[in-house]
Amino acid sequence: MYWGQPNYFGGGGMMMPGASNAAAAATSGALGQVTGEEVKLFVGGLPTEASELDIRAMMAPYGNILDIHVMKPSNYTNQRCAFVTFEHHVSALAATKMNGVHRLNAQDRPIVVRFADTQGNKRPRT
């Protein structure tokens, strides 16, 4: 474990003062913490040319994927997002480590990977 990385499998990790905790933010829902049953992830900040195959290749190392739903590119941001459903919570949790770190292409911004909001707790669009 390194500074700034939470330890998901046995207690909280330590953070350096002033460091952001993107991985911990990815694990919290709109109104609370992860229950341990979530398997669906929101993946945002994807380039417009990202395909289901690209997303599957990026996520497959973390576990068995049951479904990928790729949204149409945004007219405003020129990016797209996807929802990825894993078979097991631990796989989805492991994939959240890519939040703010992984880039689909070297020239792109890092992607957003967090647990998807539940139907009743959707975040407002900004």
VEXVOKOL-320535 format. One record per residue: residue number from 1; residue in one letter; x, y, z of N, C-alpha, C, O, CB in turn. Coordinates in steps of 0.05 Angstrom, whole numbers, plus 5000, padded with zeros to 4 digits. Each point is the difference from the previous one (the first is absolute). Glycine has a CB too. Layout:
BEGIN
<NUM, a, <X, Y, Z>, <X, Y, Z>, <X, Y, Z>, <X, Y, Z>, <X, Y, Z>>
...
% end
This chain:
BEGIN
<1, m, <5017, 4977, 5000>, <4983, 5023, 5000>, <5018, 5025, 5000>, <5021, 4999, 5013>, <4942, 4976, 5012>>
<2, y, <5029, 5045, 4961>, <5015, 5025, 5000>, <4983, 5022, 5012>, <4976, 4997, 5003>, <5050, 4988, 4956>>
<3, w, <4987, 5038, 5046>, <4986, 5022, 5012>, <4978, 5009, 4982>, <5004, 5003, 4976>, <5037, 5012, 5047>>
<4, g, <4935, 4990, 4988>, <4977, 5009, 4984>, <4983, 4978, 4990>, <4978, 5006, 4988>, <5049, 5033, 4999>>
<5, q, <4981, 4936, 5016>, <4984, 4978, 4990>, <4985, 4987, 5024>, <5014, 4990, 5018>, <5018, 5002, 4943>>
<6, p, <4942, 5007, 5039>, <4986, 4987, 5021>, <5004, 4970, 4998>, <5003, 4989, 4978>, <4963, 5047, 5024>>
<7, n, <5034, 4951, 5021>, <5002, 4971, 5001>, <4972, 4989, 5002>, <4988, 5000, 5021>, <5058, 5001, 5001>>
<8, y, <4942, 4989, 4956>, <4973, 4990, 4999>, <4996, 4973, 5013>, <4977, 4993, 5005>, <5018, 5033, 4954>>
<9, f, <5026, 4960, 5047>, <4997, 4973, 5010>, <5009, 4997, 5029>, <5010, 4979, 5008>, <4997, 5005, 4946>>
<10, g, <4991, 5038, 5061>, <5007, 4996, 5028>, <5006, 5027, 5014>, <5022, 5002, 5012>, <4996, 4953, 4977>>
<11, g, <4965, 5064, 5010>, <5004, 5025, 5014>, <5007, 5022, 4981>, <5005, 4996, 4976>, <5009, 4979, 5064>>
<12, g, <4986, 5049, 4971>, <5005, 5023, 4984>, <5030, 5005, 4995>, <5016, 4992, 5016>, <4943, 5028, 5002>>
<13, g, <5047, 4991, 4959>, <5027, 5007, 4994>, <5006, 5027, 5010>, <4982, 5015, 5009>, <5017, 4957, 4951>>
<14, m, <5026, 5036, 5040>, <5009, 5026, 5009>, <5003, 5018, 4977>, <5007, 4992, 4977>, <5016, 4988, 5062>>
<15, m, <4972, 5046, 4966>, <5002, 5020, 4978>, <5020, 5021, 5009>, <5001, 5007, 5023>, <4952, 4985, 4961>>
<16, m, <5063, 5017, 4997>, <5018, 5022, 5006>, <4983, 5025, 5002>, <4979, 5003, 4986>, <5059, 4975, 4990>>
<17, p, <4969, 5041, 5041>, <4985, 5025, 5003>, <4997, 5014, 4973>, <5019, 5003, 4985>, <4997, 5001, 5062>>
<18, g, <4959, 5005, 4947>, <4995, 5014, 4975>, <4996, 4982, 4976>, <4994, 5010, 4978>, <5033, 5026, 5041>>
<19, a, <4977, 4938, 4984>, <4996, 4982, 4977>, <4971, 4994, 4996>, <4984, 4999, 5019>, <5061, 4981, 4989>>
<20, s, <4947, 5017, 4966>, <4973, 4993, 4995>, <4997, 4970, 5000>, <5020, 4986, 4995>, <4973, 5056, 4977>>
<21, n, <4984, 4948, 5034>, <4996, 4972, 5001>, <4980, 4992, 4979>, <4977, 4994, 5006>, <5034, 5005, 5043>>
<22, a, <4998, 5001, 4926>, <4982, 4994, 4977>, <4988, 4972, 5002>, <4977, 4996, 4993>, <5049, 5035, 4979>>
<23, a, <4990, 4950, 5037>, <4989, 4972, 5002>, <4979, 4998, 5021>, <4980, 4986, 4996>, <5064, 4997, 4989>>
<24, a, <4959, 5031, 5038>, <4980, 4999, 5020>, <4975, 5014, 4991>, <4977, 4991, 5006>, <5058, 5008, 5029>>
<25, a, <4968, 5023, 4950>, <4977, 5014, 4990>, <4985, 4982, 4980>, <4975, 5002, 4998>, <5048, 5042, 5008>>
<26, a, <4991, 4940, 4979>, <4987, 4982, 4981>, <4983, 4980, 5013>, <4981, 4989, 4988>, <5057, 5018, 4982>>
<27, t, <4969, 4986, 5056>, <4985, 4979, 5013>, <4976, 5010, 5015>, <4984, 4984, 5010>, <5058, 4991, 4993>>
<28, s, <4955, 5052, 5000>, <4977, 5010, 5014>, <4978, 5007, 4981>, <5005, 5011, 4979>, <5024, 5006, 5057>>
<29, g, <4946, 4976, 4971>, <4977, 5007, 4983>, <4992, 5029, 5005>, <5013, 5014, 5015>, <4972, 4938, 4986>>
<30, a, <4994, 5056, 4986>, <4990, 5027, 5002>, <4992, 5007, 5028>, <5004, 5022, 5010>, <4981, 4976, 4943>>
<31, l, <5004, 4982, 5062>, <4989, 5005, 5026>, <5012, 4982, 5021>, <4989, 4999, 5023>, <4970, 5017, 4956>>
<32, g, <5062, 4970, 5016>, <5011, 4982, 5020>, <5023, 4983, 4991>, <5010, 5004, 4977>, <4946, 4996, 5043>>
<33, q, <5052, 4982, 4997>, <5023, 4983, 4994>, <4991, 4974, 4985>, <4976, 4994, 4998>, <5047, 5024, 5043>>
<34, v, <4996, 4968, 4949>, <4996, 4975, 4986>, <4989, 4979, 5019>, <5010, 4998, 5023>, <5026, 5014, 4944>>
<35, t, <4945, 4973, 5025>, <4989, 4979, 5017>, <5014, 4973, 4997>, <4997, 4983, 5017>, <4959, 5041, 4980>>
<36, g, <5059, 4973, 4982>, <5013, 4974, 4995>, <4986, 4983, 4980>, <5008, 4977, 4996>, <5009, 5025, 5050>>
<37, e, <4961, 5008, 4943>, <4985, 4985, 4980>, <5001, 5012, 4972>, <4991, 4988, 4981>, <4979, 4997, 5057>>
<38, e, <5040, 5039, 4960>, <5000, 5014, 4975>, <5018, 4986, 4979>, <5022, 4992, 5007>, <4969, 5051, 5017>>
<39, v, <4999, 4955, 4952>, <5015, 4988, 4979>, <5001, 5017, 4974>, <5014, 4993, 4981>, <4974, 4962, 5038>>
<40, k, <4997, 5067, 4981>, <4998, 5017, 4977>, <5016, 5025, 5003>, <4998, 5014, 5020>, <4956, 4968, 4971>>
<41, l, <5064, 5023, 4989>, <5017, 5024, 5000>, <4992, 5020, 4979>, <4991, 4993, 4979>, <5046, 4979, 5039>>
<42, f, <4967, 5053, 4988>, <4998, 5022, 4981>, <5029, 5005, 4991>, <5018, 5003, 5016>, <4940, 5018, 5005>>
<43, v, <5046, 4980, 4953>, <5026, 5006, 4988>, <4997, 5025, 4983>, <4987, 4999, 4979>, <5028, 4952, 5022>>
<44, g, <4996, 5071, 5007>, <4997, 5025, 4985>, <5025, 5011, 4989>, <5022, 4991, 5007>, <4940, 5018, 5022>>
<45, g, <5036, 5012, 4955>, <5023, 5013, 4989>, <5013, 4984, 4977>, <5023, 5004, 4994>, <4984, 5018, 5050>>
<46, l, <4977, 4960, 4944>, <5011, 4984, 4978>, <5001, 5016, 4975>, <4982, 5017, 4995>, <5000, 4941, 5027>>
<47, p, <5037, 5038, 4961>, <5000, 5013, 4974>, <4977, 4991, 4983>, <4990, 4978, 5003>, <5060, 5027, 4999>>
<48, t, <4942, 5012, 4979>, <4976, 4993, 4984>, <5004, 4975, 4983>, <4980, 4986, 4995>, <5010, 5062, 5003>>
<49, e, <5034, 4945, 4995>, <5005, 4976, 4984>, <5002, 4975, 5017>, <5003, 4978, 4988>, <5021, 5051, 4980>>
<50, a, <4973, 4972, 5058>, <5001, 4977, 5017>, <4977, 4981, 4993>, <4977, 5008, 4998>, <5045, 5019, 5039>>
<51, s, <4984, 4948, 4960>, <4980, 4979, 4993>, <4996, 4981, 5024>, <5015, 5001, 5019>, <4997, 5003, 4932>>
<52, e, <4968, 4980, 5046>, <4995, 4979, 5021>, <5024, 4982, 5002>, <5007, 4992, 5022>, <4944, 5010, 4969>>
<53, l, <5061, 4991, 4987>, <5024, 4983, 5000>, <5023, 5013, 5015>, <5015, 4987, 5015>, <4971, 4993, 4942>>
<54, d, <5018, 5046, 5039>, <5021, 5015, 5015>, <4995, 4999, 5030>, <5019, 4995, 5015>, <4988, 5035, 4945>>
<55, i, <4968, 4975, 5047>, <4993, 5000, 5029>, <5003, 4972, 5012>, <5010, 4997, 5022>, <4959, 5042, 4970>>
<56, r, <5022, 4941, 4993>, <5003, 4972, 5010>, <5029, 4993, 5004>, <5007, 4988, 5020>, <4951, 5000, 4956>>
<57, a, <5059, 5019, 5005>, <5029, 4994, 5002>, <5012, 5014, 5025>, <5018, 4989, 5013>, <4985, 5006, 4937>>
<58, m, <4988, 5029, 5055>, <5010, 5016, 5023>, <4991, 4988, 5027>, <5015, 5000, 5019>, <4986, 5041, 4951>>
<59, m, <4974, 4949, 5031>, <4988, 4991, 5025>, <5003, 4970, 5005>, <4999, 4991, 5023>, <4969, 5045, 4972>>
<60, a, <5036, 4948, 4984>, <5001, 4971, 5003>, <5021, 4990, 5020>, <4994, 4980, 5013>, <4991, 5018, 4940>>
<61, p, <5038, 5014, 5050>, <5019, 4990, 5020>, <4990, 5000, 5029>, <5011, 4986, 5017>, <5024, 5030, 4953>>
<62, y, <4943, 4999, 5035>, <4990, 5002, 5027>, <4979, 4979, 5007>, <4994, 4995, 5024>, <5015, 5053, 4973>>
<63, g, <4980, 4938, 4983>, <4981, 4979, 5006>, <4980, 4996, 4977>, <5002, 5013, 4979>, <5003, 4998, 5069>>
<64, n, <4977, 4971, 4957>, <4980, 4992, 4979>, <4980, 5023, 4997>, <4987, 5008, 5019>, <5019, 4943, 4992>>
<65, i, <4991, 5058, 4965>, <4981, 5022, 4993>, <4974, 4988, 4990>, <5000, 4983, 4982>, <5038, 5048, 5007>>
<66, l, <4940, 4977, 5023>, <4974, 4990, 4991>, <4987, 5018, 4979>, <4986, 4990, 4982>, <5008, 4991, 5063>>
<67, d, <5011, 5046, 4956>, <4988, 5018, 4982>, <5016, 5026, 4997>, <5012, 5009, 5019>, <4943, 4971, 4992>>
<68, i, <5045, 5031, 4965>, <5011, 5026, 4995>, <4980, 5016, 4984>, <4991, 4991, 4979>, <5057, 4991, 5022>>
<69, h, <4945, 5041, 5008>, <4982, 5018, 4986>, <5015, 5026, 4994>, <5006, 5015, 5019>, <4952, 4964, 5003>>
<70, v, <5047, 5026, 4953>, <5015, 5024, 4992>, <4980, 5021, 4991>, <4984, 4995, 4982>, <5057, 4977, 5004>>
<71, m, <4961, 5051, 5026>, <4981, 5022, 4993>, <5011, 5015, 4975>, <5023, 4999, 4994>, <4964, 5006, 5055>>
<72, k, <4995, 5010, 4938>, <5007, 5016, 4978>, <5019, 5023, 5009>, <4997, 5009, 5023>, <4959, 4980, 4953>>
<73, p, <5062, 5020, 5007>, <5017, 5022, 5008>, <4984, 5026, 5006>, <4979, 5005, 4988>, <5058, 4975, 4984>>
<74, s, <4973, 5035, 5047>, <4987, 5025, 5008>, <5006, 5021, 4979>, <5022, 5002, 4989>, <4982, 4986, 5059>>
<75, n, <4975, 5028, 4945>, <5004, 5022, 4982>, <5015, 5023, 5012>, <5012, 5017, 4986>, <4946, 4970, 4992>>
<76, y, <5043, 5014, 5049>, <5012, 5022, 5014>, <5029, 4995, 5007>, <5017, 5017, 4998>, <4939, 4994, 5020>>
<77, t, <5051, 4964, 4991>, <5027, 4995, 5010>, <5017, 4985, 4979>, <5024, 4997, 5004>, <4958, 5002, 5042>>
<78, n, <5005, 4990, 4934>, <5014, 4984, 4980>, <5013, 4975, 5013>, <5020, 4990, 4991>, <4989, 5052, 4982>>
<79, q, <4977, 4948, 5047>, <5009, 4976, 5014>, <4975, 4981, 5002>, <4978, 5008, 4994>, <5059, 5016, 5032>>
<80, r, <4968, 4952, 4982>, <4978, 4981, 5004>, <5005, 4986, 5027>, <5021, 5001, 5011>, <4972, 4993, 4939>>
<81, c, <4986, 4992, 5058>, <5002, 4985, 5025>, <4989, 4972, 4995>, <4987, 4994, 4980>, <5010, 5048, 5049>>
<82, a, <5007, 4941, 4991>, <4990, 4972, 4998>, <4993, 4990, 5028>, <5009, 5011, 5020>, <5019, 4981, 4939>>
<83, f, <4956, 4988, 5042>, <4993, 4986, 5024>, <5010, 4971, 4997>, <4993, 4986, 4981>, <4967, 5044, 5029>>
<84, v, <5056, 4961, 5009>, <5012, 4973, 4999>, <4990, 4984, 5024>, <5003, 5009, 5023>, <5038, 5008, 4952>>
<85, t, <4947, 4960, 5020>, <4989, 4983, 5022>, <5018, 4976, 5002>, <5003, 4984, 4981>, <4950, 5033, 5012>>
<86, f, <5059, 4979, 5031>, <5017, 4977, 5005>, <4983, 4978, 5014>, <4978, 5006, 5010>, <5063, 5024, 4994>>
<87, e, <4970, 4946, 4996>, <4986, 4978, 5013>, <5002, 5003, 5031>, <4981, 4993, 5014>, <5029, 4977, 4946>>
<88, h, <5013, 5039, 5049>, <5005, 5002, 5029>, <5008, 5028, 5009>, <5013, 5015, 4985>, <5001, 4937, 5014>>
<89, h, <4978, 5055, 5025>, <5006, 5026, 5012>, <5031, 5004, 5001>, <5009, 5022, 4994>, <4948, 4976, 5033>>
<90, v, <5057, 4982, 4981>, <5029, 5004, 5004>, <5014, 5007, 4973>, <5019, 5015, 5000>, <4980, 4952, 5038>>
<91, s, <4990, 5023, 4940>, <5011, 5008, 4973>, <4994, 5029, 4994>, <5018, 5014, 4991>, <4975, 4939, 4993>>
<92, a, <4983, 5056, 5022>, <4993, 5028, 4995>, <5017, 5018, 5018>, <5009, 5021, 4991>, <4944, 4965, 4996>>
<93, l, <5050, 5006, 5038>, <5016, 5015, 5019>, <5029, 5003, 4990>, <5011, 5022, 5001>, <4959, 4962, 5036>>
<94, a, <5041, 4995, 4953>, <5028, 5000, 4990>, <5002, 5019, 4976>, <5020, 5014, 4997>, <4987, 4939, 5019>>
<95, a, <4973, 5047, 4967>, <5000, 5017, 4976>, <4999, 5030, 5007>, <5009, 5016, 4983>, <4969, 4947, 4992>>
<96, t, <5011, 5044, 5048>, <4999, 5028, 5007>, <5028, 5012, 5004>, <5003, 5024, 5002>, <4953, 4968, 5020>>
<97, k, <5065, 4991, 4980>, <5027, 5010, 5003>, <5009, 5016, 4975>, <5019, 5015, 5001>, <4991, 4946, 5028>>
<98, m, <4976, 5035, 4949>, <5006, 5015, 4976>, <4991, 5029, 5000>, <5008, 5016, 4984>, <4990, 4941, 4991>>
<99, n, <4985, 5049, 5045>, <4988, 5027, 5001>, <5022, 5022, 5002>, <5017, 4999, 5018>, <4943, 4982, 5004>>
<100, g, <5039, 5037, 4959>, <5019, 5022, 5000>, <5029, 4993, 4993>, <5017, 5017, 5001>, <4954, 5003, 5032>>
<101, v, <5033, 4955, 4959>, <5027, 4991, 4994>, <5003, 4990, 4971>, <5018, 5007, 4986>, <4988, 4981, 5062>>
<102, h, <4975, 4994, 4944>, <5002, 4987, 4974>, <4990, 5018, 4978>, <4981, 5016, 5003>, <5012, 4940, 5020>>
<103, r, <5021, 5042, 4954>, <4992, 5015, 4976>, <4997, 4979, 4978>, <5016, 4982, 4997>, <5009, 5061, 5017>>
<104, l, <4953, 4961, 4970>, <4996, 4981, 4978>, <5021, 5005, 4978>, <5010, 4981, 4988>, <4940, 5017, 5023>>
<105, n, <5056, 5027, 4984>, <5021, 5008, 4982>, <5019, 5019, 5015>, <4991, 5014, 5018>, <4979, 4981, 4941>>
<106, a, <5055, 5005, 5034>, <5020, 5016, 5015>, <4993, 5030, 5000>, <5006, 5013, 5019>, <5028, 4953, 4969>>
<107, q, <4954, 5044, 4991>, <4994, 5028, 4998>, <4975, 5009, 5014>, <4994, 5024, 5003>, <5030, 4976, 4954>>
<108, d, <4960, 4981, 5052>, <4974, 5005, 5013>, <5004, 5006, 5030>, <5020, 4993, 5012>, <4957, 4978, 4954>>
<109, r, <5002, 5041, 5046>, <5000, 5004, 5029>, <4995, 4973, 5013>, <4989, 4981, 4988>, <4994, 5066, 5007>>
<110, p, <5024, 4950, 5031>, <4994, 4975, 5014>, <4969, 4996, 5002>, <4985, 5019, 5002>, <5058, 4985, 5025>>
<111, i, <4949, 4971, 4973>, <4972, 4994, 5001>, <4989, 5001, 5028>, <5016, 4999, 5020>, <4990, 4972, 4939>>
<112, v, <4968, 5030, 5044>, <4986, 4999, 5025>, <4989, 4972, 5003>, <4986, 4990, 4982>, <5003, 5060, 5018>>
<113, v, <5016, 4937, 5022>, <4989, 4973, 5005>, <4990, 5000, 5029>, <5015, 5003, 5019>, <5017, 4974, 4948>>
<114, r, <4942, 5020, 5036>, <4988, 5000, 5026>, <4975, 4982, 5000>, <4990, 4993, 4978>, <5027, 5054, 5032>>
<115, f, <4973, 4946, 5013>, <4976, 4984, 5001>, <4977, 5017, 4989>, <4998, 5024, 5006>, <5019, 4949, 5034>>
<116, a, <4966, 5014, 4944>, <4978, 5014, 4988>, <4980, 5007, 5022>, <4996, 4985, 5020>, <5010, 4991, 4936>>
<117, d, <4981, 5047, 5041>, <4979, 5008, 5019>, <4976, 4981, 4997>, <4995, 4989, 4979>, <5020, 5059, 5018>>
<118, t, <4972, 4947, 5025>, <4976, 4984, 5000>, <4977, 5016, 4988>, <5002, 5025, 4998>, <5013, 4948, 5042>>
<119, q, <4964, 5014, 4951>, <4978, 5013, 4987>, <4989, 5023, 5017>, <4994, 5022, 4989>, <4995, 4935, 4987>>
<120, g, <5009, 5040, 5050>, <4989, 5020, 5017>, <5019, 5022, 5008>, <4992, 5020, 5012>, <4977, 4945, 5004>>
<121, n, <5057, 5031, 4979>, <5020, 5018, 5010>, <5017, 5012, 4977>, <5024, 5004, 5003>, <4978, 4971, 5040>>
<122, k, <4986, 5030, 4934>, <5014, 5010, 4977>, <5010, 5028, 5006>, <4987, 5016, 5012>, <4986, 4956, 4957>>
<123, r, <5051, 5034, 5021>, <5012, 5026, 5003>, <4988, 5019, 4979>, <4994, 4991, 4978>, <5049, 4990, 5040>>
<124, p, <4954, 5044, 4989>, <4990, 5019, 4980>, <5020, 5005, 4978>, <5024, 5000, 5005>, <4948, 5022, 5030>>
<125, r, <5019, 4981, 4941>, <5018, 5006, 4978>, <5011, 5028, 5002>, <4985, 5019, 5008>, <4990, 4949, 4963>>
<126, t, <5050, 5035, 5022>, <5013, 5027, 5001>, <5010, 5007, 4973>, <5012, 5022, 4996>, <5000, 4972, 5052>>
% end
